[in-house]
Amino acid sequence: MNLGGVLFLGRRYLGRNRVKTSLLVAAFTLVWLLPAGIALVVGKVESQLRARAEGTPLLLGQAGSPLELVFNGLYFTKPAIATLPYGETEAIVESGLGMVIPLYARYTAANHRIVGTTLDYFDFRHLTIREGRGLIDLGECVVGSEVAATNGIAPGDAVISTPETLFDLAGVYPLKMRVVGVLAASGTPDDGAIFVDLKTAWIIEGLGHGHEEAEKLGDGAKLVNPSGFGDDAVRLNASVVQYNEVTEENADDFHFHGEIADNPVSAAIVIPGDAKSQALLKGRYAKAGGLQLVSPEAEMDELFATVFSVQDLVLRLLGAIGFATLAIGALVFLLSNRLRREEFRHLRLLGADPGTLRALIAFEAGFVLVTSLVLAGLGLLVLQGIAPMLVRQLLG
């Protein structure tokens, strides 16, 4: 058997039938790539979700869907969940049963979630400042590495919150926040978030605001009291609006109406002092209604039990489709070889032995199989590279 001749004739045949060969390679590539790709992406999603959940002992929130609470408190999605009063988080701290980190993840700026929290959050998640400094004053924000890279943001710049509606009849205006720091990349949802103090988040909601000093305004901004009777208070007309930026000059003028304890938070990370404290906390919120205290790790276990059952069904279906594809491919090879009978007869007349003919057939089949496996491997490498982006999009 002349190996050089086999390679020459095999390449010429594949080149002459490139459409058939390309279709077979594409079909076989999908047979190998789809099941492996699905398993890879699901595995990446699971590892990221579980890592974040396992690092969060308990999550406190208003009664409702535990899974939505977990996604809001850990991944900053599901912004429309019911809120709980900030005073509930203070009650746990005062009881001495554990440490509490409140979160308010409702508003956005340029499609990035604005997360109101305390400085304890950065220590809890082991987040460090790459540029600038941490939060100190009202109206400041620290952005994740992805936010900074995507929008070209650096300390000294500003971001503006996105209003929920185009026309806000309640008079809540977008807040312009000063960027004072950029977080180092952590490979978590924190990279795509904008962090502010809880009070700054409440200002975005309209619960806190500042006004210009009424006495310093012109007569056009004041309401006239034609009777001349009554108190000496200065009353302003509708042209006086809330500030949309907290500066050194007006920071002292910002104030909150009502009790701070009544202001909303969407979730709160609860870190019990010990196992006994954890048991007491779970017992406190065990009754139906009111607030709920959930274990993110347990919720992820339940979620992925469902995901894996669906994945098994999908992989079985893909396996059946793949088997059918391989069978059709084998049928194409058999029919192709029948059509090549005349070609093989001429080769025999020219002196080719049966081993050479079998080698030609094996060359075509081997080329399709090897090429499809190589392409599937390259596809998996690409998926491996873009998997973090896919995970972020799925969580977003």
C-alpha positions in Angstrom: 0.0 0.0 0.0 1.4 3.4 -1.1 0.7 5.8 1.8 1.6 8.9 -0.3 -0.8 7.8 -3.1 -3.6 7.3 -0.5 -3.1 10.8 0.9 -3.0 12.3 -2.6 -6.1 10.6 -3.8 -7.9 11.2 -0.5 -7.2 14.9 -0.6 -8.3 15.2 -4.2 -11.6 13.4 -3.5 -12.4 15.5 -0.5 -11.6 18.7 -2.5 -13.9 17.6 -5.3 -16.7 16.9 -2.8 -16.1 19.7 -0.4 -19.9 20.5 0.1 -20.7 17.0 1.2 -17.5 16.9 3.4 -18.3 20.3 5.0 -21.9 19.2 5.9 -20.7 16.0 7.5 -18.0 17.9 9.5 -20.5 20.5 10.7 -23.1 17.8 11.7 -20.5 15.7 13.6 -19.1 18.9 15.2 -22.5 19.7 16.7 -22.9 16.1 17.9 -19.8 16.5 20.0 -20.1 20.2 20.9 -23.7 20.6 22.0 -23.8 18.2 25.0 -20.3 19.2 26.2 -21.0 22.9 25.7 -24.2 22.7 27.7 -22.5 20.8 30.5 -19.7 23.4 30.5 -21.9 26.4 30.7 -24.2 24.9 33.4 -21.1 23.9 35.4 -19.7 27.5 35.2 -23.1 28.9 36.3 -23.4 26.4 39.1 -19.8 27.0 40.4 -20.3 30.8 40.5 -23.8 30.7 42.0 -22.8 28.2 44.6 -19.6 30.0 45.6 -21.5 33.2 46.3 -24.3 31.3 48.1 -21.9 29.2 50.2 -20.2 32.4 51.3 -23.4 34.0 52.6 -24.7 32.4 55.8 -28.3 33.8 55.9 -30.4 36.3 54.1 -33.2 38.3 55.6 -36.1 39.6 53.5 -39.8 40.2 53.3 -42.0 37.2 52.9 -42.3 36.0 49.3 -40.2 34.0 46.9 -37.0 32.8 48.7 -35.2 32.4 45.4 -36.0 36.0 44.3 -34.7 37.2 47.6 -31.4 35.3 47.1 -31.0 36.7 43.5 -31.6 40.2 44.8 -29.3 39.9 47.8 -26.5 38.0 46.2 -26.6 38.9 42.5 -28.5 42.3 42.6 -31.3 41.1 40.2 -35.0 41.0 40.9 -35.2 44.7 42.0 -39.0 44.7 42.4 -39.1 42.4 45.4 -41.0 43.5 48.5 -38.8 45.5 51.0 -38.5 45.3 54.7 -37.9 48.2 57.2 -34.3 49.0 58.0 -35.3 48.8 61.7 -35.6 45.0 61.4 -31.9 44.8 60.7 -31.1 46.9 63.7 -33.2 44.7 65.9 -31.0 41.7 65.1 -27.9 43.7 65.9 -29.3 44.9 69.2 -30.2 41.3 70.1 -26.6 40.3 69.9 -27.3 37.3 67.8 -25.2 38.3 64.8 -23.9 40.9 62.4 -26.2 42.4 59.7 -25.3 44.0 56.4 -28.4 45.7 54.9 -28.7 46.0 51.1 -30.9 48.1 48.9 -30.6 47.0 45.3 -33.4 48.6 43.3 -32.1 51.5 41.1 -29.7 51.5 38.2 -27.3 53.8 36.4 -26.6 52.9 32.8 -27.9 49.4 33.3 -25.6 48.8 36.3 -27.3 48.1 39.6 -26.9 50.7 42.3 -26.4 48.9 45.6 -26.9 50.8 48.9 -25.1 49.1 51.7 -22.6 49.7 54.6 -18.8 49.5 54.7 -19.1 46.1 56.3 -20.1 44.7 52.9 -16.7 45.4 51.4 -15.0 43.5 54.3 -17.4 40.7 54.1 -16.9 40.1 50.3 -13.2 40.8 50.6 -13.4 43.7 48.1 -10.5 46.1 47.8 -10.1 49.5 46.2 -7.9 49.5 43.0 -8.1 53.2 42.4 -9.2 56.1 44.6 -10.7 55.5 48.1 -13.8 54.1 49.8 -17.1 55.7 50.7 -17.1 58.5 53.2 -19.7 61.2 52.4 -23.2 61.3 51.2 -23.6 61.3 47.4 -20.4 59.3 46.8 -20.2 56.0 45.0 -17.6 53.2 44.4 -17.9 51.3 41.1 -17.0 47.8 40.2 -14.1 47.0 37.8 -16.5 46.0 35.0 -18.5 49.3 35.3 -15.3 51.3 35.2 -13.9 49.4 32.2 -17.2 49.4 30.2 -17.9 53.1 30.7 -14.3 54.5 31.0 -15.0 55.7 34.6 -12.3 56.7 37.0 -12.3 58.5 40.4 -13.3 62.1 39.9 -16.0 61.3 37.3 -19.7 61.1 38.1 -22.6 58.7 37.4 -26.3 59.6 37.3 -29.0 57.3 38.5 -31.6 56.2 35.9 -35.2 57.4 36.8 -37.8 54.6 36.9 -40.2 56.6 34.8 -39.8 59.4 32.3 -42.2 61.7 34.2 -42.0 61.2 38.0 -45.0 63.0 39.5 -43.6 62.5 43.0 -40.7 64.9 42.1 -37.9 62.3 42.5 -35.0 63.5 40.3 -32.0 61.5 39.1 -29.1 61.8 41.5 -25.6 62.7 40.2 -23.1 60.8 42.3 -19.3 61.4 42.6 -17.1 58.4 41.8 -14.5 58.2 44.5 -13.1 54.7 44.0 -12.9 51.7 41.6 -12.9 48.2 43.0 -10.4 45.5 42.1 -11.8 42.8 39.9 -13.3 39.9 41.9 -15.0 37.8 39.2 -18.3 38.2 41.0 -21.5 40.3 40.4 -19.8 43.0 42.5 -17.7 43.9 39.4 -20.9 45.1 37.6 -22.4 47.1 40.5 -22.2 50.6 41.8 -22.0 50.9 45.5 -23.4 53.7 47.6 -24.2 54.4 51.2 -27.7 53.4 52.3 -28.7 57.1 52.8 -27.6 57.9 49.3 -29.8 55.1 48.0 -32.7 56.5 50.0 -32.1 59.9 48.4 -32.4 58.3 45.0 -35.8 57.0 46.2 -36.8 60.5 47.3 -36.9 59.7 51.0 -34.2 62.2 51.6 -33.6 65.6 49.9 -32.3 69.1 50.3 -33.7 72.5 49.4 -32.2 75.8 48.8 -32.5 78.2 51.8 -35.8 79.9 51.3 -34.7 83.3 52.5 -32.0 83.4 49.9 -34.3 82.8 46.9 -35.7 85.5 44.7 -39.3 86.8 45.0 -40.3 84.7 42.0 -39.8 81.5 43.9 -42.0 82.6 46.9 -45.7 82.4 47.3 -47.4 85.7 48.1 -49.6 86.0 51.2 -52.1 88.7 50.2 -53.9 88.8 53.6 -50.8 89.7 55.5 -52.0 87.5 58.4 -50.5 84.3 59.7 -47.0 83.2 60.6 -43.8 84.6 59.2 -42.8 81.4 57.4 -41.5 81.7 53.8 -43.5 79.5 51.5 -42.1 78.4 48.1 -43.8 77.7 44.8 -43.4 74.6 42.6 -40.3 76.0 40.8 -38.1 75.1 43.8 -37.0 71.5 43.2 -34.9 69.0 45.0 -31.1 69.0 44.5 -29.9 66.3 42.1 -26.4 66.3 43.4 -24.9 66.3 46.9 -22.0 68.8 47.2 -19.9 70.1 50.1 -22.0 73.3 50.0 -25.4 71.6 50.2 -24.7 68.4 52.0 -25.8 69.8 55.4 -29.2 70.8 53.8 -30.1 67.2 53.0 -32.5 65.6 55.5 -34.9 62.7 55.8 -38.6 62.7 56.6 -39.9 60.2 59.0 -37.9 57.6 61.0 -34.8 56.1 59.5 -35.9 52.8 60.9 -38.9 52.8 58.5 -36.8 53.3 55.4 -36.7 50.3 53.0 -34.0 47.7 52.4 -34.5 44.9 49.9 -32.4 42.3 51.7 -29.9 41.9 54.6 -27.0 39.5 54.9 -27.1 38.0 58.4 -24.0 36.5 59.9 -24.8 34.7 63.2 -22.3 34.8 66.0 -22.4 31.0 66.5 -24.5 27.9 65.8 -26.8 28.7 68.8 -27.4 32.2 67.5 -28.2 30.8 64.0 -30.7 28.4 65.5 -32.4 31.2 67.5 -32.6 33.4 64.4 -34.1 30.7 62.3 -36.7 30.0 65.0 -37.5 33.7 65.2 -38.4 33.9 61.5 -39.8 30.4 61.1 -43.5 31.4 61.3 -45.4 32.0 58.0 -45.9 35.6 56.9 -43.9 38.7 57.9 -40.2 38.3 57.3 -38.2 35.3 56.0 -34.7 34.1 56.9 -33.3 31.9 54.2 -30.1 29.9 53.6 -28.8 30.9 50.1 -26.9 27.6 49.9 -30.1 25.6 50.5 -31.9 27.6 47.9 -29.1 26.9 45.3 -29.3 23.2 46.1 -33.0 23.3 45.3 -32.5 25.3 42.2 -29.8 23.1 40.7 -31.7 20.0 41.5 -34.3 21.3 39.1 -31.7 22.5 36.6 -30.0 19.2 36.5 -33.2 17.3 36.0 -33.9 19.5 33.0 -30.3 19.2 31.8 -30.5 15.4 32.0 -33.6 15.5 29.8 -32.0 17.8 27.3 -28.9 15.7 27.1 -30.9 12.6 26.5 -32.7 14.3 23.7 -29.4 15.6 22.3 -28.0 12.0 22.6 -30.9 10.6 20.6 -30.4 13.4 17.9 -26.7 12.8 17.9 -27.1 9.0 17.4 -29.5 9.7 14.5 -26.9 12.1 13.0 -24.2 9.6 13.3 -26.4 6.9 11.7 -27.2 9.3 8.8 -23.5 10.1 8.5 -22.7 6.3 8.3 -25.4 5.9 5.7 -23.9 8.8 3.6 -20.5 7.0 3.7 -22.1 3.7 2.5 -24.0 5.3 -0.3 -20.9 7.3 -1.3 -18.8 4.2 -1.4 -21.4 2.5 -3.7 -21.3 5.5 -6.0 -17.5 5.1 -6.1 -17.6 1.5 -7.3 -16.5 2.5 -10.8 -13.7 4.6 -9.4 -12.5 1.7 -7.3 -12.7 -0.7 -10.3 -10.4 1.6 -12.3 -8.0 1.8 -9.4 -7.9 -2.0 -9.2 -7.1 -2.2 -12.9 -4.3 0.3 -12.4 -2.8 -2.0 -9.8 -4.2 -0.8 -6.4 -4.6 -3.6 -3.9 -7.7 -4.0 -1.6 -5.8 -2.5 1.3 -5.3 0.7 -0.6 -9.0 1.0 -1.4 -9.9 0.4 2.3 -7.4 3.0 3.3 -9.0 5.6 0.9 -12.4 4.9 2.5 -10.9 5.1 6.0 -9.1 8.4 5.1 -12.4 10.1 4.2 -14.1 8.9 7.4 -11.1 9.7 9.6 -10.8 13.2 8.1 -14.5 14.0 9.0 -14.2 12.5 12.5 -10.9 14.1 13.4 -11.8 17.5 11.9 -15.1 17.5 13.7 -13.5 16.6 17.0 -10.9 19.4 16.6 -13.5 22.0 15.8 -15.6 20.8 18.8 -12.6 21.2 21.0 -11.9 24.7 19.7 -15.6 25.5 20.3 -15.3 24.4 23.9 -12.2 26.6 24.3 -14.2 29.5 23.0 -17.1 28.7 25.4 -14.6 28.4 28.2 -13.4 31.9 27.5 -16.8 33.6 27.1 -18.5 31.6 29.9 -18.0 34.3 32.5 -19.7 36.8 30.2 -22.5 34.4 29.5 -22.9 33.8 33.3 -23.1 37.6 33.9 -25.8 38.0 31.2 -27.8 35.1 32.6 -27.6 36.7 36.1 -28.4 40.1 34.7 
